[in-house]
Amino acid sequence: MTETTKIEFNFVHKDSYGAALEVAKKFVSQSLLRPMLTYAFHAKNGDMFATDSHRAIHIKNVHGLEKDYLVNPKNYMFATGTYPDLYRVMDKEKHVLAITLNKNQIKLWLQLFKSINNTLKVMKSTIRNKAVTLNFTEKNVVAEVKIDAENAFQTILPTQAFEVPKFNTISFSAEYMRDALEAHFKLNSEQLKIYFLTQMTPIILDDDTLVKTVVLPIRKYGDEE
């Protein structure tokens, strides 16, 4: 009888790595003007980052590479280089918690912003940057889209809890918010906390466990700092 050889078989990455790399595709740059940003940064501590300078994602402890690498999520090419310090950019220490969503509400927000984004695709010649304005009232958080001086639509967004920040309105791209919410949905965030600082500083969405995303606001006429 021949002796069988015991073969060790170990995975390098976490189970969620495939989904994480797929999600990163939406956050890397589509332009070759900054080739570094077409890659997702894999830090040696297991964290993954991606950004196109308008939005960003940080996924914690998801890979098993022992050195810093850049990985292209579209063709899986590896590279090395100095990536922007997104730990600093995505620091929420000075931000204020304004909105908390539970898992079902994350899904509802995602569906709403998918619908808004699809609507604005048809109107891309009249609405710049697919802009949506978030309005805070005493009772609700309202998403508003102004098509022109006479036409607009609003929808109340469900929340588990919310506090009105130092300002009452903030504007951002419907597409970028959709992608941020989709990342949290696909990576199974159980809850989501949304932080603000000013109308022109990054909006931070954090599940306090695995995924943090950032969306840059859009400046609109009449916005106040």
C-alpha positions as MATLAB code, in Angstrom:
seq = 'MTETTKIEFNFVHKDSYGAALEVAKKFVSQSLLRPMLTYAFHAKNGDMFATDSHRAIHIKNVHGLEKDYLVNPKNYMFATGTYPDLYRVMDKEKHVLAITLNKNQIKLWLQLFKSINNTLKVMKSTIRNKAVTLNFTEKNVVAEVKIDAENAFQTILPTQAFEVPKFNTISFSAEYMRDALEAHFKLNSEQLKIYFLTQMTPIILDDDTLVKTVVLPIRKYGDEE';
ca = [
       0.000    0.000    0.000;
       1.443    3.367   -0.952;
       1.572    6.087    1.622;
      -0.582    9.095    0.749;
       1.007   12.529    0.894;
      -0.767   15.126    3.007;
      -1.160   18.356    1.036;
      -1.793   21.631    2.816;
      -4.235   23.977    1.105;
      -4.636   27.483    2.529;
      -6.414   30.522    1.164;
      -4.425   33.766    1.004;
      -7.419   36.117    1.146;
     -10.608   36.344    3.197;
     -13.852   34.877    1.816;
     -15.128   38.355    0.986;
     -12.065   39.300   -1.100;
     -13.678   38.517   -4.465;
     -16.695   40.692   -3.680;
     -14.412   43.425   -2.325;
     -12.314   43.544   -5.490;
     -15.471   43.593   -7.619;
     -16.831   46.522   -5.590;
     -13.513   48.375   -5.977;
     -14.058   48.572   -9.747;
     -16.612   51.346   -9.210;
     -14.156   53.408   -7.150;
     -10.960   53.261   -9.210;
     -10.293   55.962  -11.795;
     -11.484   55.392  -15.347;
      -8.855   57.825  -16.671;
      -5.245   56.958  -17.482;
      -4.146   60.506  -16.637;
      -3.484   59.224  -13.103;
      -2.626   55.548  -13.720;
      -1.968   54.925  -10.019;
      -5.671   55.494   -9.296;
      -6.765   52.804  -11.755;
      -5.480   50.297   -9.179;
      -6.804   49.236   -5.773;
      -4.182   49.620   -3.055;
      -3.591   46.543   -0.888;
      -1.855   47.645    2.307;
       0.355   45.104    4.044;
      -1.971   45.160    7.092;
      -4.761   43.555    5.025;
      -6.734   46.700    4.168;
      -7.847   47.618    0.641;
      -8.386   51.132   -0.745;
      -9.637   52.543   -4.030;
     -10.369   56.096   -5.183;
     -10.865   58.193   -8.302;
     -10.370   61.427   -6.256;
     -14.149   62.068   -6.140;
     -15.094   59.040   -4.036;
     -13.190   56.435   -2.069;
     -13.567   53.103   -0.311;
     -11.679   51.461    2.559;
     -12.294   47.749    3.194;
     -10.651   46.440    6.347;
      -8.622   43.254    6.761;
      -9.770   41.597    3.535;
      -6.602   40.294    1.847;
      -3.564   38.240    2.839;
      -0.717   39.879    0.922;
       2.267   40.508    3.173;
       3.575   43.559    1.302;
       2.009   46.707   -0.153;
       0.734   46.066   -3.674;
      -1.422   47.764   -6.261;
      -3.931   45.434   -7.964;
      -5.947   46.367  -11.014;
      -9.479   45.082  -10.265;
     -10.291   44.830  -13.980;
      -7.362   42.795  -15.296;
      -5.712   41.663  -12.009;
      -2.322   43.130  -12.916;
      -0.010   43.763   -9.942;
       2.166   46.842   -9.506;
       3.974   48.802   -6.802;
       4.054   52.519   -6.115;
       3.203   55.251   -3.609;
      -0.564   55.482   -3.188;
      -2.359   58.522   -1.657;
      -2.749   58.395    2.136;
      -6.464   57.625    2.349;
      -6.299   56.917    6.081;
      -5.905   60.677    6.539;
      -8.469   61.645    3.888;
     -11.086   59.292    5.337;
     -10.512   60.212    8.985;
     -13.883   61.051   10.580;
     -12.546   62.317   13.909;
     -13.810   65.877   13.333;
     -16.984   64.827   11.545;
     -20.384   64.654   13.233;
     -22.725   61.677   13.041;
     -25.951   62.818   11.367;
     -27.704   59.735    9.934;
     -27.937   56.093   11.022;
     -29.409   53.385    8.771;
     -30.216   49.773    9.531;
     -29.648   46.978    7.007;
     -33.091   47.258    5.401;
     -32.742   51.027    5.110;
     -29.371   50.647    3.366;
     -31.185   48.560    0.742;
     -34.001   51.131    0.448;
     -31.563   54.024    0.033;
     -29.712   52.030   -2.621;
     -32.933   51.384   -4.547;
     -33.936   55.048   -4.319;
     -30.577   56.350   -5.525;
     -30.490   53.777   -8.320;
     -33.853   55.117   -9.453;
     -32.743   58.748   -9.162;
     -29.521   58.036  -11.043;
     -31.386   56.264  -13.859;
     -33.797   59.190  -14.129;
     -30.955   61.694  -14.306;
     -29.240   59.717  -17.067;
     -32.103   60.716  -19.341;
     -31.670   64.354  -18.288;
     -27.884   64.497  -18.350;
     -27.884   67.466  -20.722;
     -29.812   69.628  -18.245;
     -28.565   68.464  -14.832;
     -24.851   68.742  -14.215;
     -23.066   65.977  -12.299;
     -26.377   64.175  -11.605;
     -26.704   66.448   -8.582;
     -28.959   65.564   -5.668;
     -29.519   67.821   -2.662;
     -30.063   66.367    0.791;
     -32.353   68.602    2.860;
     -32.593   68.257    6.621;
     -35.836   69.292    8.306;
     -36.899   68.831   11.908;
     -38.766   65.633   11.004;
     -37.170   64.179    7.880;
     -34.201   63.776    5.587;
     -35.338   64.629    2.058;
     -33.562   63.988   -1.255;
     -34.388   66.668   -3.828;
     -33.617   66.915   -7.541;
     -34.227   70.202   -9.358;
     -34.569   69.696  -13.090;
     -35.179   73.359  -13.921;
     -36.829   76.427  -12.400;
     -40.281   74.861  -12.682;
     -39.680   71.144  -12.255;
     -38.319   69.231   -9.269;
     -39.051   66.093   -7.307;
     -38.458   65.068   -3.714;
     -38.457   61.845   -1.740;
     -38.267   61.292    2.018;
     -35.417   58.970    2.962;
     -36.019   56.441    5.758;
     -33.631   56.600    8.732;
     -33.155   54.767   11.990;
     -31.996   58.008   13.567;
     -30.811   61.428   12.414;
     -29.602   64.766   13.723;
     -29.566   67.984   11.722;
     -25.911   68.984   11.170;
     -24.624   72.579   11.216;
     -26.157   73.133    7.777;
     -29.545   72.232    6.320;
     -28.562   71.161    2.804;
     -25.716   69.375    1.059;
     -25.395   68.322   -2.595;
     -23.627   65.358   -4.193;
     -23.669   63.071   -7.231;
     -26.492   60.533   -7.268;
     -24.185   58.101   -9.079;
     -21.449   58.321   -6.455;
     -23.896   57.922   -3.580;
     -25.441   54.923   -5.333;
     -22.009   53.295   -5.674;
     -21.177   53.932   -2.015;
     -24.468   52.409   -0.849;
     -24.018   49.483   -3.239;
     -20.615   48.742   -1.714;
     -22.107   48.565    1.778;
     -25.000   46.437    0.530;
     -22.815   43.945   -1.359;
     -20.365   43.646    1.535;
     -23.206   43.063    4.022;
     -22.965   46.121    6.261;
     -25.381   45.517    9.139;
     -25.780   49.238    9.760;
     -24.460   52.456    8.284;
     -23.531   55.740    9.925;
     -23.233   58.874    7.777;
     -21.000   61.696    8.982;
     -20.740   65.332    7.870;
     -18.456   68.242    8.699;
     -19.225   71.110    6.272;
     -21.052   71.404    2.971;
     -17.786   71.077    1.064;
     -15.885   68.428    3.041;
     -16.154   64.671    2.356;
     -19.290   62.793    3.367;
     -18.203   59.663    5.257;
     -20.291   56.486    5.345;
     -19.013   53.903    7.842;
     -20.384   50.578    9.075;
     -17.840   50.585   11.953;
     -16.867   47.006   11.067;
     -15.585   46.373    7.567;
     -16.406   49.097    5.045;
     -15.980   52.863    4.950;
     -16.823   54.950    1.882;
     -16.440   58.635    1.051;
     -18.352   60.848   -1.376;
     -17.230   64.401   -2.149;
     -20.009   67.020   -2.137;
     -20.801   69.206   -5.137;
     -20.797   72.979   -4.861;
     -24.105   74.523   -5.896;
     -25.015   78.191   -6.132;
     -26.197   79.447   -2.761;
     -24.348   76.836   -0.682;
     -22.902   78.204    2.530;
     -19.764   77.031    4.280;
];
